[in-house]
Amino acid sequence: MAGILAASAALACSPALAQAPEAVPDRAVIEQKLKLLEVVLNSPKLAQAAASGDPEAASLAAKARQGLEEARAALQANDTLKSAALLDQALRASSAASLKASRSAAPPPDAAQRNRNNETMQEVASYRASIVEALKSKNDAKGATALQRIDALVAEATSLTAANRHADAQRAISQAYGISVATISELRAGETVTHELKFETPADEYAYEQKRHQSNEMLVDMMIKEGKVDPGRKQLLDRYLEESFRLRSEAEKLAKTGDYPGAIKNMEKANDQIMSALRATGLAGF
């Protein structure tokens, strides 16, 4: 959605429009803007702005929606100049509404940390289920021991969360996440793994891969800060991270153009690289 709003702002504030306001806009361009505005107005961000307790955010969202209807009517009347002007105003209003809603809805630091921990906890639960399934067909003592360690860390994180010690809980659940990832990787080594995750849209799948990368990046950072990376492995670790971040950057560029299949492939490769970085920290030894 950040990419959509950035695109909408760019369309609304393009130098060409500012320098040549009397030029007759191309109908195809206007129709593209109409579709873009429809997507923005149907997004969760704009729904949040419309229902916001912030009167200005709600007013801007309503203005953007009204602008869409008026722009559509003007285009039906073949008044492309008026339609383009109304769309530019509506796109600016939608971007401003989204920004205000985001600022007013920003959770306090503790709540933000708790939310991140909850997301990581859900991912650990998913990996744990995969480990249990893999152990049904393999008598792997190391995997069984890792599963016990994961459960102990999850229990520790849950207890720390209840005591509002969210930073400490993050360290415990991040370690559980790392062990989970390393364990399932070892158990499934040499196997073809079929992912049964279902996504409603390619954008949802891309967001999922982004979240995976963020969690893994957080884990690598924690391992480095806590001095758990062997100095002899640091150079190898840095190479994996550099390639992972390069692929992530390429994925972000593709996502901004709407090429989600390409973005997903790059994010999957970025996650493969950061997983190699995690193994380079010695985490796979758990």
FENJO-V154219 format. One record per pair of residues at least 12 apart in sequence whose ideal C-beta (glycine too) atoms are under 10 Angstrom apart, sorted by the first residue. I is the first residue (numbers start at 1). J is the second residue. D is the distance in whole Angstrom. If there is no record, write none. Layout:
# FENJO-V154219
I,J,D / I,J,D
This chain:
# FENJO-V154219
1,39,9 / 1,40,8 / 1,43,5 / 1,44,8 / 1,45,6 / 1,46,9 / 1,98,8 / 1,102,10 / 1,203,9 / 1,207,10 / 2,45,9 / 2,98,9 / 2,102,10 / 2,252,10 / 2,255,10 / 2,256,9 / 3,203,9 / 3,252,8 / 3,253,10 / 3,255,6 / 3,256,4 / 3,257,9 / 3,258,8 / 4,36,7 / 4,37,10 / 4,39,6 / 4,40,6 / 4,43,7 / 4,45,9 / 4,94,10 / 4,95,10 / 4,98,9 / 4,203,10 / 4,256,9 / 4,258,9 / 5,36,10 / 5,40,7 / 5,43,8 / 5,45,8 / 5,46,9 / 5,91,9 / 5,94,7 / 5,95,5 / 5,96,10 / 5,97,10 / 5,98,6 / 5,99,8 / 5,102,10 / 6,95,8 / 6,256,7 / 7,36,7 / 7,39,10 / 7,40,9 / 7,91,9 / 7,95,10 / 7,256,7 / 7,257,9 / 7,258,9 / 8,33,8 / 8,36,6 / 8,37,7 / 8,39,9 / 8,40,6 / 8,64,10 / 8,87,9 / 8,88,10 / 8,90,9 / 8,91,4 / 8,92,8 / 8,94,6 / 8,95,6 / 8,98,9 / 9,91,7 / 9,92,7 / 9,94,9 / 9,95,5 / 9,96,9 / 9,99,10 / 10,91,9 / 11,29,9 / 11,32,8 / 11,33,6 / 11,36,7 / 11,37,9 / 11,84,10 / 11,87,8 / 11,88,8 / 11,91,6 / 11,92,10 / 12,33,8 / 12,36,10 / 12,37,10 / 12,87,8 / 12,88,4 / 12,89,8 / 12,90,8 / 12,91,4 / 12,92,5 / 12,93,9 / 12,94,9 / 12,95,7 / 13,88,8 / 13,91,9 / 13,92,7 / 13,95,9 / 14,88,9 / 17,84,8 / 17,85,9 / 17,88,7 / 18,88,10 / 21,81,9 / 21,84,9 / 21,85,8 / 22,81,8 / 23,81,9 / 23,84,9 / 24,80,6 / 24,81,6 / 24,84,9 / 25,75,10 / 25,80,5 / 25,81,6 / 25,82,10 / 25,83,8 / 25,84,4 / 25,85,9 / 25,87,9 / 25,88,10 / 26,80,8 / 26,84,9 / 27,75,7 / 27,78,9 / 27,80,6 / 27,83,9 / 27,84,10 / 29,80,9 / 29,84,8 / 29,87,10 / 30,71,8 / 30,72,10 / 30,74,9 / 30,75,6 / 30,80,6 / 30,81,10 / 30,83,5 / 30,84,6 / 30,86,10 / 30,87,7 / 31,72,10 / 31,75,8 / 31,83,9 / 32,87,10 / 33,68,10 / 33,71,8 / 33,75,10 / 33,83,9 / 33,84,7 / 33,86,10 / 33,87,5 / 33,88,8 / 33,90,9 / 33,91,7 / 34,68,7 / 34,71,7 / 34,72,6 / 34,75,7 / 34,83,8 / 34,87,7 / 34,90,10 / 36,87,9 / 36,91,7 / 36,94,10 / 37,64,7 / 37,65,9 / 37,67,8 / 37,68,5 / 37,71,8 / 37,72,9 / 37,86,10 / 37,87,6 / 37,90,6 / 37,91,6 / 37,93,10 / 37,94,7 / 38,65,10 / 38,68,7 / 38,72,9 / 40,64,8 / 40,68,9 / 40,90,9 / 40,91,7 / 40,94,5 / 40,95,8 / 40,97,9 / 40,98,8 / 41,61,8 / 41,64,6 / 41,65,6 / 41,67,10 / 41,68,6 / 41,90,8 / 41,94,6 / 41,97,10 / 43,94,9 / 43,98,8 / 44,98,10 / 44,101,10 / 45,61,9 / 45,94,9 / 45,95,10 / 45,97,8 / 45,98,4 / 45,99,9 / 45,101,6 / 45,102,7 / 45,105,9 / 46,60,9 / 46,61,6 / 46,64,7 / 46,65,8 / 46,94,6 / 46,95,10 / 46,97,6 / 46,98,6 / 46,101,8 / 47,61,8 / 47,101,9 / 48,61,9 / 48,97,9 / 48,98,8 / 48,101,5 / 48,102,8 / 48,104,9 / 48,105,6 / 49,61,4 / 49,62,9 / 49,64,9 / 49,93,10 / 49,94,8 / 49,96,9 / 49,97,4 / 49,98,6 / 49,99,9 / 49,100,7 / 49,101,4 / 49,102,9 / 49,104,9 / 49,105,9 / 50,62,7 / 50,64,9 / 50,65,8 / 50,97,8 / 50,101,9 / 51,101,9 / 52,97,8 / 52,100,7 / 52,101,5 / 52,104,6 / 52,105,8 / 53,101,10 / 53,104,7 / 53,105,9 / 54,97,9 / 54,100,6 / 54,101,7 / 54,103,9 / 54,104,5 / 54,105,9 / 56,96,8 / 56,97,8 / 56,100,6 / 56,101,10 / 56,104,9 / 57,96,8 / 57,97,5 / 57,98,8 / 57,99,9 / 57,100,4 / 57,101,5 / 57,102,9 / 57,103,9 / 57,104,7 / 57,105,9 / 58,97,8 / 58,100,9 / 58,101,9 / 59,93,9 / 59,96,10 / 59,97,8 / 59,100,10 / 60,90,10 / 60,92,9 / 60,93,5 / 60,94,7 / 60,95,9 / 60,96,5 / 60,97,4 / 60,98,9 / 60,99,9 / 60,100,7 / 60,101,9 / 61,93,8 / 61,94,7 / 61,96,9 / 61,97,4 / 61,98,8 / 61,100,9 / 61,101,8 / 62,93,9 / 62,97,9 / 63,89,8 / 63,90,7 / 63,92,9 / 63,93,4 / 63,94,9 / 63,96,9 / 63,97,8 / 64,87,10 / 64,89,8 / 64,90,5 / 64,91,7 / 64,92,8 / 64,93,4 / 64,94,4 / 64,95,9 / 64,96,9 / 64,97,6 / 64,98,9 / 65,90,8 / 65,93,9 / 65,94,8 / 65,97,10 / 66,86,9 / 66,89,10 / 66,90,8 / 66,93,9 / 67,85,10 / 67,86,5 / 67,87,7 / 67,88,9 / 67,89,5 / 67,90,3 / 67,91,8 / 67,92,9 / 67,93,6 / 67,94,8 / 68,86,8 / 68,87,8 / 68,90,6 / 68,91,9 / 68,93,10 / 68,94,9 / 69,86,9 / 69,90,9 / 70,82,8 / 70,83,8 / 70,85,10 / 70,86,5 / 70,87,9 / 70,89,9 / 70,90,8 / 71,83,5 / 71,84,8 / 71,85,8 / 71,86,4 / 71,87,5 / 71,88,9 / 71,89,9 / 71,90,6 / 71,91,10 / 72,86,9 / 72,87,9 / 73,86,9 / 74,86,6 / 74,87,9 / 75,87,9 / 109,166,9 / 109,167,10 / 110,164,7 / 110,165,10 / 110,166,6 / 110,167,9 / 111,166,9 / 112,166,9 / 113,161,10 / 113,166,4 / 113,167,7 / 113,169,8 / 113,170,6 / 114,161,7 / 114,164,9 / 114,166,5 / 114,169,8 / 114,170,9 / 115,166,10 / 116,166,9 / 116,170,7 / 116,173,9 / 116,174,10 / 116,211,10 / 116,214,9 / 116,215,9 / 116,218,8 / 117,157,7 / 117,158,10 / 117,160,9 / 117,161,6 / 117,166,6 / 117,167,9 / 117,169,5 / 117,170,5 / 117,171,10 / 117,172,9 / 117,173,6 / 117,174,9 / 118,161,8 / 118,169,10 / 118,173,9 / 119,173,10 / 119,211,7 / 119,214,9 / 119,215,8 / 120,157,9 / 120,169,10 / 120,170,8 / 120,173,5 / 120,174,7 / 120,176,8 / 120,177,5 / 120,211,9 / 120,214,10 / 120,215,6 / 120,218,8 / 120,219,9 / 121,154,7 / 121,157,7 / 121,158,8 / 121,161,9 / 121,169,9 / 121,173,6 / 121,176,8 / 121,177,9 / 123,173,9 / 123,176,10 / 123,177,6 / 123,180,8 / 123,181,9 / 123,208,10 / 123,211,8 / 123,212,7 / 123,215,6 / 124,150,7 / 124,151,10 / 124,153,8 / 124,154,6 / 124,157,9 / 124,173,6 / 124,174,9 / 124,175,10 / 124,176,5 / 124,177,5 / 124,178,10 / 124,179,9 / 124,180,5 / 124,181,9 / 124,215,9 / 125,150,10 / 125,154,8 / 125,176,10 / 125,180,9 / 126,180,9 / 126,184,10 / 126,197,9 / 127,150,8 / 127,176,9 / 127,177,7 / 127,179,9 / 127,180,4 / 127,181,6 / 127,182,10 / 127,183,8 / 127,184,5 / 127,185,10 / 128,146,10 / 128,147,7 / 128,150,6 / 128,151,8 / 128,154,8 / 128,176,9 / 128,179,10 / 128,180,6 / 128,183,9 / 128,184,9 / 129,184,10 / 130,180,8 / 130,183,9 / 130,184,5 / 130,187,8 / 130,188,8 / 130,193,9 / 130,195,10 / 130,196,10 / 131,143,6 / 131,144,9 / 131,146,7 / 131,147,6 / 131,150,8 / 131,179,10 / 131,180,7 / 131,183,6 / 131,184,5 / 131,186,10 / 131,187,7 / 131,188,10 / 132,144,10 / 132,147,7 / 133,184,10 / 133,187,9 / 134,183,9 / 134,184,7 / 134,186,9 / 134,187,4 / 134,188,6 / 134,191,9 / 134,193,10 / 135,147,7 / 135,183,10 / 135,187,7 / 137,187,9 / 138,187,6 / 138,188,10 / 140,183,9 / 140,186,8 / 140,187,6 / 142,183,8 / 142,186,8 / 142,187,9 / 142,285,10 / 142,286,9 / 143,183,6 / 143,184,9 / 143,186,7 / 143,187,5 / 144,183,10 / 145,183,9 / 145,286,9 / 146,176,10 / 146,179,6 / 146,180,8 / 146,182,8 / 146,183,4 / 146,184,9 / 146,186,9 / 146,187,9 / 146,286,6 / 147,179,9 / 147,180,9 / 147,183,7 / 149,175,9 / 149,176,8 / 149,179,6 / 149,180,10 / 149,183,9 / 149,286,7 / 150,173,10 / 150,175,9 / 150,176,5 / 150,177,9 / 150,178,10 / 150,179,6 / 150,180,6 / 150,183,8 / 150,286,9 / 151,176,8 / 152,172,9 / 152,176,8 / 153,171,9 / 153,172,5 / 153,173,7 / 153,174,9 / 153,175,6 / 153,176,4 / 153,177,9 / 153,178,10 / 153,179,7 / 153,180,9 / 154,172,8 / 154,173,7 / 154,176,5 / 154,177,10 / 154,180,10 / 155,172,9 / 155,176,10 / 156,168,9 / 156,169,8 / 156,171,9 / 156,172,5 / 156,173,9 / 156,175,9 / 156,176,9 / 157,169,4 / 157,170,8 / 157,171,8 / 157,172,4 / 157,173,4 / 157,174,9 / 157,175,9 / 157,176,7 / 157,177,10 / 158,172,9 / 158,173,9 / 159,172,9 / 160,172,6 / 160,173,9 / 161,173,9 / 170,218,8 / 170,222,8 / 171,222,6 / 171,225,10 / 171,226,8 / 173,215,10 / 173,219,10 / 174,215,8 / 174,216,10 / 174,218,6 / 174,219,5 / 174,220,10 / 174,221,9 / 174,222,5 / 174,223,9 / 175,219,8 / 175,222,8 / 175,223,9 / 175,226,10 / 175,228,10 / 175,283,9 / 175,286,9 / 177,215,6 / 177,216,8 / 177,218,9 / 177,219,6 / 177,222,10 / 177,278,10 / 178,215,9 / 178,216,8 / 178,218,10 / 178,219,5 / 178,220,9 / 178,222,8 / 178,223,8 / 178,278,6 / 178,281,9 / 178,283,5 / 178,284,9 / 178,286,7 / 179,283,8 / 179,284,9 / 179,285,10 / 179,286,5 / 180,286,9 / 181,212,9 / 181,215,9 / 181,216,7 / 181,219,8 / 181,271,10 / 181,274,10 / 181,275,7 / 181,278,7 / 181,279,9 / 181,283,8 / 181,284,9 / 181,286,10 / 182,275,9 / 182,278,7 / 182,279,7 / 182,281,10 / 182,282,10 / 182,283,5 / 182,284,4 / 182,285,8 / 182,286,6 / 183,284,9 / 183,286,7 / 185,275,7 / 185,278,9 / 185,279,8 / 185,284,7 / 186,279,10 / 186,284,7 / 186,285,10 / 186,286,9 / 199,264,9 / 201,260,8 / 202,255,9 / 202,258,9 / 202,259,9 / 202,260,4 / 202,261,6 / 202,262,10 / 202,263,8 / 202,264,6 / 203,255,8 / 203,258,9 / 203,260,6 / 203,263,9 / 203,264,9 / 204,260,9 / 205,260,7 / 205,261,9 / 205,263,9 / 205,264,6 / 205,267,9 / 205,268,10 / 206,251,7 / 206,252,10 / 206,254,9 / 206,255,6 / 206,259,10 / 206,260,5 / 206,261,9 / 206,262,10 / 206,263,5 / 206,264,5 / 206,265,10 / 206,266,9 / 206,267,6 / 206,268,10 / 207,255,9 / 207,260,10 / 207,264,10 / 207,267,10 / 208,264,9 / 208,267,9 / 209,248,9 / 209,251,8 / 209,263,8 / 209,264,6 / 209,265,9 / 209,266,9 / 209,267,4 / 209,268,6 / 209,269,10 / 209,270,8 / 209,271,6 / 210,248,8 / 210,251,8 / 210,252,9 / 210,255,9 / 210,263,9 / 210,264,10 / 210,267,6 / 210,270,9 / 210,271,9 / 211,267,10 / 212,267,8 / 212,268,9 / 212,270,9 / 212,271,5 / 212,274,9 / 212,275,9 / 213,244,7 / 213,245,9 / 213,247,9 / 213,248,6 / 213,251,9 / 213,267,6 / 213,268,10 / 213,270,6 / 213,271,6 / 213,273,10 / 213,274,6 / 213,275,10 / 214,248,10 / 214,274,10 / 215,271,10 / 215,274,10 / 216,244,8 / 216,270,9 / 216,271,7 / 216,273,10 / 216,274,5 / 216,275,7 / 216,277,8 / 216,278,6 / 217,241,8 / 217,244,8 / 217,245,9 / 217,248,9 / 217,270,10 / 217,271,10 / 217,274,6 / 217,277,9 / 217,278,10 / 219,274,9 / 219,277,10 / 219,278,7 / 219,281,9 / 219,283,8 / 220,237,7 / 220,240,9 / 220,241,7 / 220,244,9 / 220,274,7 / 220,275,10 / 220,277,6 / 220,278,6 / 220,280,9 / 220,281,7 / 220,283,9 / 221,241,10 / 222,281,10 / 223,237,9 / 223,277,9 / 223,278,8 / 223,280,10 / 223,281,5 / 223,282,8 / 223,283,7 / 224,237,8 / 224,241,10 / 224,281,8 / 228,281,6 / 228,282,7 / 228,283,8 / 229,277,10 / 229,280,8 / 229,281,5 / 229,282,7 / 229,283,9 / 230,280,9 / 230,281,8 / 230,282,6 / 233,277,10 / 233,279,9 / 233,280,5 / 233,281,7 / 233,282,7 / 234,280,9 / 234,281,9 / 235,280,9 / 236,276,9 / 236,277,8 / 236,279,10 / 236,280,5 / 236,281,10 / 237,276,9 / 237,277,5 / 237,278,9 / 237,279,9 / 237,280,4 / 237,281,6 / 237,282,10 / 238,277,8 / 238,280,9 / 239,273,9 / 239,276,9 / 239,277,8 / 239,280,9 / 240,272,9 / 240,273,5 / 240,274,7 / 240,275,9 / 240,276,5 / 240,277,4 / 240,278,9 / 240,279,9 / 240,280,6 / 240,281,10 / 241,273,8 / 241,274,7 / 241,276,9 / 241,277,5 / 241,280,9 / 242,273,9 / 242,277,9 / 243,269,9 / 243,270,8 / 243,272,9 / 243,273,5 / 243,274,9 / 243,276,9 / 243,277,9 / 244,267,10 / 244,269,8 / 244,270,5 / 244,271,8 / 244,272,8 / 244,273,4 / 244,274,4 / 244,275,9 / 244,276,8 / 244,277,6 / 245,270,7 / 245,273,9 / 245,274,9 / 246,266,9 / 246,269,10 / 246,270,8 / 246,273,9 / 247,265,9 / 247,266,5 / 247,267,7 / 247,268,9 / 247,269,5 / 247,270,4 / 247,271,9 / 247,272,9 / 247,273,6 / 247,274,9 / 248,263,10 / 248,266,7 / 248,267,7 / 248,269,9 / 248,270,4 / 248,271,9 / 248,273,9 / 248,274,9 / 249,266,9 / 249,270,9 / 250,262,8 / 250,263,8 / 250,265,10 / 250,266,5 / 250,267,9 / 250,269,9 / 250,270,8 / 251,263,4 / 251,264,8 / 251,265,8 / 251,266,4 / 251,267,4 / 251,268,9 / 251,269,8 / 251,270,6 / 252,266,9 / 252,267,9 / 253,266,9 / 254,266,6 / 254,267,9 / 255,267,9
